[in-house]
């Protein structure tokens, strides 16, 4: 048989199979760009800026649309209203975790971040209870963060105001907080076991940041020793890199905007002074600092598409029938950069979280930790760390850029599912 005929027959069969998988009997998915057999919409997505592609699709298909990563559909949620409706108003139905094949290889779907079903609920309850027993949300955790902030300041003093990349120090500090919670002990920044753990965390985050569209079945989650190990891994991974990256970008933005740094230090001088450590009670008296931290998180947009969710049952959502197990991508960028809520969404502006009187202003659109049933378990810890670490640094040091602040590049790089700040160096000048 002619090779061209064979090729045409094969392609026809694949097309028929693909069309069958999208037949009405399998659910009425939202509209979206027409996928190609096998590769789906991959050619229509800008790999360097998937968010831009999603925004363009939303202008054509509305706030709920379907894209195909290969043969698998994913429903994208674009905008605050639809994200809130799904993750909060229908929290239980949208509480599944979508497939994440790269991570399945590492933790086999165990732990708390990537598990599903009753096993996930049991592990989550156990983790929350255990963390509370270890002091989460209590004064003892704040004291551990304050101790680590003092150690961080001393390590920064050792740089003797010479140029340095802050990544290492900003990774060690939050990692040590997790160590103090789980192991009841912190480590010296030069401890070889501690450094090995930091290295492993970086390697795993790089794996997480790689493409995740090859398909693989999730393993059922079980409450076992292996699941507990996976949970500890999740606590270290999520509790270290997210805070570290946010602090790293915060310092870069402060170098870029020295007038913002000056206002924070003025607030520190007025509320805390120079002779005692910052504490969480200070936060309510420091609205500008609080606004800056919120704006850093909003502007950073650390996980633009959130980690993939999945619906736990067949659900009728906005006149569409989404089958159980369908991957859901809440596009958090569309919430954090919504021009209806934030006047200059593409600009770094602490005024987004301040009212006309200079008081801190909350926003329902502030979702850097996601929302609903899958909201980040360590949100409270992260908020404490960001405030105490940042104020401790600015209480003790002036930040000096190696180049003119106007020439600093603050452009974020999209790497896999996370936003990554550019490399930079600075000098920590003791006050």
HELIX and SHEET records of a PDB file:
HELIX    1   1 UNK A    3  UNK A   21  1                                  19    
HELIX    2   2 UNK A   24  UNK A   26  5                                   3    
HELIX    3   3 UNK A   42  UNK A   44  5                                   3    
HELIX    4   4 UNK A   50  UNK A   61  1                                  12    
HELIX    5   5 UNK A   80  UNK A   84  1                                   5    
HELIX    6   6 UNK A   85  UNK A   89  3                                   5    
HELIX    7   7 UNK A  101  UNK A  107  1                                   7    
HELIX    8   8 UNK A  117  UNK A  133  1                                  17    
HELIX    9   9 UNK A  139  UNK A  157  1                                  19    
HELIX   10  10 UNK A  167  UNK A  182  1                                  16    
HELIX   11  11 UNK A  192  UNK A  208  1                                  17    
HELIX   12  12 UNK A  225  UNK A  256  1                                  32    
HELIX   13  13 UNK A  258  UNK A  271  1                                  14    
HELIX   14  14 UNK A  280  UNK A  285  5                                   6    
HELIX   15  15 UNK A  287  UNK A  300  1                                  14    
HELIX   16  16 UNK A  333  UNK A  336  1                                   4    
HELIX   17  17 UNK A  350  UNK A  353  5                                   4    
HELIX   18  18 UNK A  372  UNK A  374  5                                   3    
HELIX   19  19 UNK A  379  UNK A  396  1                                  18    
HELIX   20  20 UNK A  405  UNK A  407  5                                   3    
SHEET    1   A 5 UNK A  64  UNK A  69  0                                        
SHEET    2   A 5 UNK A  72  UNK A  78 -1                                        
SHEET    3   A 5 UNK A 327  UNK A 331  1                                        
SHEET    4   A 5 UNK A 309  UNK A 310 -1                                        
SHEET    5   A 5 UNK A  96  UNK A  97 -1                                        
SHEET    1   B 2 UNK A 315  UNK A 317  0                                        
SHEET    2   B 2 UNK A 320  UNK A 322 -1                                        
SHEET    1   C 2 UNK A 397  UNK A 401  0                                        
SHEET    2   C 2 UNK A 426  UNK A 430 -1                                        
SHEET    1   D 2 UNK A 413  UNK A 415  0                                        
SHEET    2   D 2 UNK A 418  UNK A 420 -1                                        
END                                                                             
